Amino acid sequence: MPPSYAHEGDAGADLRASEAVQLQPGQRALVGTGVSIALPDGYAAFVVPRSGLAAKHGITVVNSPGTVDAGYRGEIKVTLLNTDTEHTFAVEIGDRIAQMIVMPVSRAVFIPVDELSESVRGANGFGSTGISS
Ligand SMILES: O=c1ccn([C@H]2C[C@H](O)[C@@H](COP(=O)(O)OP(=O)(O)OP(=O)(O)O)O2)c(=O)[nH]1
């Protein structure tokens, strides 16, 4: 089995294709990795694109970041998308198609309140900063 990380210090563990797929321009495909994991409670894994595939070939992950729940025991699959408008992209078995980042996560619970605490930003968003009034 190849090492999980391409280099010491990498945050993302390599996800490799367990099947060969041809991605036509604009086409997406759910690609198997042959990997199943059991994350500890309080952790999640996120499936994210590889920068090199994106920059060189326009290959991305449709649902990036794909969320792998701690309770999931099935095969991790990658929803690859070929954003290139001209070239078909060939995925071979064993190719590194994405990476997986494992992180501790908190689980949010919504609690209804009448008022929220004040902040400098308040309700301003969507490009509201850096504009002179
Ligand atoms: O890129 C991904 C994203 C998810 N999964 C697996 C692990 C995850 O735990 C499960 C469900 O993912 P998610 O919760 O995003 O799917 P959903 O569309 O909300 O469906 P579900 O009803 O199964 O939760 O699918 C993958 O293999 N790859």
PDBQT file of the ligand as one rigid body, heavy atoms in Angstrom, charges set to zero:
ROOT
HETATM    1  O1  LIG A 201     -17.029  13.451  -1.103  1.00  0.00    +0.000 OA
HETATM    2  C1  LIG A 201     -17.621  12.639  -0.370  1.00  0.00    +0.000 A 
HETATM    3  C2  LIG A 201     -18.649  13.040   0.508  1.00  0.00    +0.000 A 
HETATM    4  C3  LIG A 201     -19.283  12.064   1.271  1.00  0.00    +0.000 A 
HETATM    5  N1  LIG A 201     -18.912  10.757   1.186  1.00  0.00    +0.000 N 
HETATM    6  C4  LIG A 201     -19.548   9.744   2.040  1.00  0.00    +0.000 C 
HETATM    7  C5  LIG A 201     -19.101   9.896   3.498  1.00  0.00    +0.000 C 
HETATM    8  C6  LIG A 201     -20.233  10.616   4.147  1.00  0.00    +0.000 C 
HETATM    9  O2  LIG A 201     -20.294  10.315   5.534  1.00  0.00    +0.000 OA
HETATM   10  C7  LIG A 201     -21.416  10.123   3.354  1.00  0.00    +0.000 C 
HETATM   11  C8  LIG A 201     -22.577  11.056   3.342  1.00  0.00    +0.000 C 
HETATM   12  O3  LIG A 201     -22.148  12.296   2.873  1.00  0.00    +0.000 OA
HETATM   13  P1  LIG A 201     -23.078  13.588   3.040  1.00  0.00    +0.000 P 
HETATM   14  O4  LIG A 201     -23.570  13.682   4.451  1.00  0.00    +0.000 OA
HETATM   15  O5  LIG A 201     -22.379  14.764   2.466  1.00  0.00    +0.000 OA
HETATM   16  O6  LIG A 201     -24.250  13.159   2.065  1.00  0.00    +0.000 OA
HETATM   17  P2  LIG A 201     -25.757  13.590   1.970  1.00  0.00    +0.000 P 
HETATM   18  O7  LIG A 201     -26.001  13.918   0.556  1.00  0.00    +0.000 OA
HETATM   19  O8  LIG A 201     -26.094  14.640   2.991  1.00  0.00    +0.000 OA
HETATM   20  O9  LIG A 201     -26.485  12.215   2.256  1.00  0.00    +0.000 OA
HETATM   21  P3  LIG A 201     -26.766  11.395   3.589  1.00  0.00    +0.000 P 
HETATM   22  O10 LIG A 201     -28.243  11.426   3.697  1.00  0.00    +0.000 OA
HETATM   23  O11 LIG A 201     -26.219  10.030   3.301  1.00  0.00    +0.000 OA
HETATM   24  O12 LIG A 201     -26.069  12.065   4.753  1.00  0.00    +0.000 OA
HETATM   25  O13 LIG A 201     -20.939   9.938   2.018  1.00  0.00    +0.000 OA
HETATM   26  C9  LIG A 201     -17.878  10.361   0.351  1.00  0.00    +0.000 A 
HETATM   27  O14 LIG A 201     -17.524   9.192   0.263  1.00  0.00    +0.000 OA
HETATM   28  N2  LIG A 201     -17.263  11.318  -0.411  1.00  0.00    +0.000 N 
ENDROOT
TORSDOF 0
